[in-house]
Amino acid sequence: MTHGAVEGASLFDRPGSGEAAVLVHVDLQSEGHREELQELRELANSAGARVVATVTGSRAAPEPKYFVGSGKVEEIAECAKLGGAQLVLFNHTLSPSQERNLERALQCRVLDRTGLILDIFAQRARSFEGKLQVELAQLRHLSTRLVRGWTHLERQKGGIGLRGPGETQLETDRRLLGNRIKQIKKRLKKVHEQRDLGRRARRKAEVPTASLVGYTNAGKSTLFNRLTDAHVLAADQLFATLDPTLRRVTLPNNESLVLADTVGFIRHLPHDLVEAFRSTLEETAQASLLLHVIDAADEERDAYIEQVGDVLDEIGARQVPQIQVYNKIDLLGIAPRVDRDEQGGVVRVWLSAESGAGIDLLRQILAEYFSETAVHGWLRVPVGCGRLRANLYQFGEVLDESVDETGDWLLEIQMPRRDLERILRDPPMAVEFLPIGDERLAAGGRAP
């Protein structure tokens, strides 16, 4: 047990690699609070903790003071003492007051689920952007827990000449935190602008983007390496990959594709992390196609699919077309295959990224998908939409142009379907798409 610099203070050092830890998992009747014990073990392992004991229990609802009952607190304290643990990890989100109360009662550091995930992200960040994003999330989380570090000053409130130092220090810390958060946001804004330029360049070059998404440890990085011959870290642990990686892939029809490997999702991903990584996750929201990688051998795969959907909703990527990739079929002993819907569209692909079975099948599916997503027809663009017309020419989408009797432009375009859908969904004015051969083109002398 490591105490702070001031005797009697509730200040504790941050956990180091291999630190002995006690896991606490409580089954709550409230569905929104349910977590998986095995996932907590994997998170602890990813953080470098050495689990010496696991305490479980059940409650109808969290207890306001400690989250768990006083009897359970005594049980946790006994387990920590016997195992020599310096850290207690809760598989739940604790309020700042619950965290402080538990640290006083247990006399060791307490981390909740959010703090544990933030710690893992801090270890995994490698790029400049990734480190900034993690620091931003940590500072936002810390800002709600500042008072914990200065509880030792509370006993000085009554001393002559010593009144108020705790409050003064808190205000100083809050101001310093606020200034640092502003600096990080400015730097991330510049990185975001650079990423946006890269996306515009790829779009101008008509190179589609597919983004790998999925629950953490589903095998995204292994699949990414198979498709791109890259050497991204692929480990059997949560959040092995944090920083996004983009590689160009040549498909069987000789078309090019940019493939993005992104951070894995997890149940109840901390909101601060989603906010901090929003610019990175935009690679997902701006993609032409999502490859949703699923661990086919995991009994919880349906629940994980739902969790990934929730995160996609939060980052505005739910509307992006998606193909499910059921990975790890080698563990099930089944052959690679493709499932299609009634219209013949691909719904899911079954493969093994580890053995390579089904990889060629996925490549063929990608070639098929991107060869069919281009649409050819005419856009009727009102005269007030000059900016839209200029942008279409800039990106090389216009094949021919004429003007109808009302003065509107008729532009023959060939472009990705997603771009056309975006134009029609939120047009600057009444833009209309007419497929080749539409009878309205010949009506009223409008035929180009």
ZIHUVEN-V227603 format. One record per pair of residues at least 6 apart in sequence whose C-alpha atoms are under 6 Angstrom apart, sorted by sequence separation. I is the first residue (numbers start at 1). GAP is how many residues later the second one is. D is the distance in Angstrom with one decimal. If there is no record, write none. Layout:
I/GAP/D + I/GAP/D
This chain:
103/6/5.8 + 125/6/5.3 + 156/6/6.0 + 157/6/4.8 + 225/6/6.0 + 250/6/4.7 + 312/6/5.1 + 340/6/4.4 + 351/6/5.6 + 403/6/4.6 + 441/6/4.8 + 4/7/4.4 + 103/7/5.9 + 249/7/5.7 + 340/7/5.1 + 351/7/4.5 + 402/7/6.0 + 403/7/5.7 + 4/8/5.4 + 249/8/5.1 + 339/8/5.6 + 402/8/5.2 + 3/9/5.3 + 248/9/5.6 + 249/9/6.0 + 339/9/5.2 + 401/9/5.6 + 2/10/5.9 + 248/10/4.4 + 338/10/6.0 + 401/10/4.5 + 247/11/5.6 + 338/11/4.6 + 400/11/5.9 + 122/12/5.9 + 222/12/5.6 + 247/12/5.4 + 400/12/4.9 + 153/13/5.3 + 221/13/5.4 + 246/13/5.6 + 337/13/5.3 + 399/13/5.3 + 246/14/4.5 + 336/14/5.0 + 398/14/5.7 + 399/14/5.6 + 245/15/5.6 + 336/15/5.0 + 398/15/4.6 + 245/16/5.2 + 397/16/5.4 + 244/17/5.5 + 397/17/5.6 + 94/18/5.8 + 244/18/4.7 + 397/18/5.8 + 93/19/5.4 + 92/20/5.8 + 93/20/5.6 + 87/21/5.9 + 92/21/5.2 + 217/21/5.5 + 228/21/5.8 + 242/21/4.9 + 86/22/5.5 + 87/22/4.9 + 88/22/4.8 + 89/22/5.1 + 90/22/4.7 + 91/22/5.1 + 216/22/5.6 + 241/22/5.9 + 329/22/5.8 + 330/22/6.0 + 336/22/5.0 + 87/23/5.8 + 89/23/5.8 + 90/23/6.0 + 216/23/6.0 + 325/23/5.6 + 329/23/5.4 + 323/24/5.5 + 324/24/4.4 + 325/24/4.9 + 326/24/4.7 + 327/24/5.2 + 328/24/4.6 + 323/25/5.5 + 325/25/6.0 + 327/25/5.1 + 383/25/5.4 + 382/26/4.7 + 381/27/5.8 + 381/28/5.1 + 21/29/5.9 + 22/29/5.9 + 77/29/5.3 + 380/29/5.7 + 18/30/5.1 + 19/30/5.1 + 20/30/4.7 + 21/30/4.9 + 22/30/5.9 + 24/30/6.0 + 26/30/5.5 + 28/30/5.8 + 296/30/5.1 + 380/30/4.7 + 17/31/4.9 + 18/31/4.7 + 19/31/5.6 + 20/31/5.8 + 21/31/5.9 + 22/31/4.9 + 23/31/4.6 + 24/31/4.8 + 25/31/4.8 + 26/31/4.8 + 27/31/4.5 + 28/31/5.2 + 29/31/5.1 + 52/31/5.6 + 291/31/6.0 + 294/31/6.0 + 296/31/5.5 + 379/31/5.6 + 18/32/5.2 + 22/32/5.7 + 24/32/5.9 + 26/32/5.1 + 28/32/5.5 + 66/32/5.0 + 285/32/4.3 + 289/32/5.2 + 290/32/4.6 + 291/32/5.2 + 292/32/4.7 + 293/32/4.7 + 294/32/4.9 + 295/32/5.2 + 296/32/5.9 + 379/32/5.1 + 65/33/5.5 + 289/33/5.7 + 291/33/5.9 + 292/33/5.7 + 294/33/5.7 + 378/33/5.3 + 378/34/4.4 + 377/35/5.7 + 378/35/5.9 + 66/36/5.9 + 377/36/5.7 + 376/37/5.8 + 376/38/4.5 + 375/39/5.5 + 267/40/5.8 + 375/40/5.6 + 374/41/5.2 + 374/42/4.3 + 375/42/5.7 + 404/42/5.1 + 373/43/5.6 + 374/43/5.5 + 373/44/5.4 + 402/46/5.8 + 209/48/5.9 + 211/48/5.8 + 216/48/4.0 + 96/49/5.5 + 208/49/5.4 + 209/49/4.7 + 210/49/5.0 + 211/49/4.6 + 212/49/5.2 + 215/49/5.3 + 216/49/5.3 + 207/50/5.9 + 209/50/5.8 + 214/50/5.8 + 215/50/4.6 + 381/50/5.2 + 215/51/5.7 + 380/51/5.8 + 380/52/5.1 + 379/53/5.6 + 379/54/4.6 + 378/55/5.7 + 378/56/5.0 + 377/57/5.8 + 377/58/4.3 + 377/59/4.8 + 21/64/5.0 + 20/65/4.6 + 21/66/4.7 + 22/66/4.8 + 23/66/4.9 + 24/66/4.8 + 25/66/5.4 + 21/67/5.5 + 47/73/5.1 + 211/73/5.6 + 218/76/5.6 + 210/77/5.6 + 218/77/4.9 + 209/78/5.1 + 210/78/5.8 + 214/78/5.3 + 209/79/5.3 + 210/79/4.7 + 211/79/5.0 + 212/79/4.9 + 213/79/4.9 + 214/79/5.0 + 208/80/5.9 + 210/80/5.6 + 1/85/5.1 + 192/87/5.8 + 12/97/5.8 + 130/113/5.9 + 251/116/5.7 + 223/130/4.9 + 222/131/5.9 + 137/135/5.1 + 137/136/5.5 + 11/138/5.7 + 137/139/5.8 + 9/143/4.6 + 133/143/5.1 + 114/156/5.9 + 46/191/5.8 + 204/191/4.9
